[in-house]
């Protein structure tokens, strides 16, 4: 994504002939787009993007489980919490 943003910025600067970028050759302006294509090909080919997506889904699942257990008054291991009076009775 960063390569695409840099490419668009360089392209706009080239078309507007802004600063030294206006004098650069076109291959230098279009290079970030080629690097973006190469990055996406590598990331999809190695499964990098799929692993990141699966990790995000697992994190959401863990957080949802923790939130649900908390709403039920249970700890992270699924044990019910004890009230203060029950704790006080156990100490006697």
DAJODA-V156518 format. One record per run of one state. SS is the DSSP state (H for helix, E for strand, L for the rest). FROM is the first residue (numbers start at 1). LEN is the number of residues. Records with the same first field share a line. If there is no record, write none. Layout:
SS = FROM-LEN + FROM-LEN
//
This chain:
L = 1-1 + 16-3 + 24-2 + 47-1 + 72-2 + 75-5 + 81-3 + 92-1
H = 2-14 + 19-5 + 26-21 + 48-24 + 84-8
E = 74-1 + 80-1
//
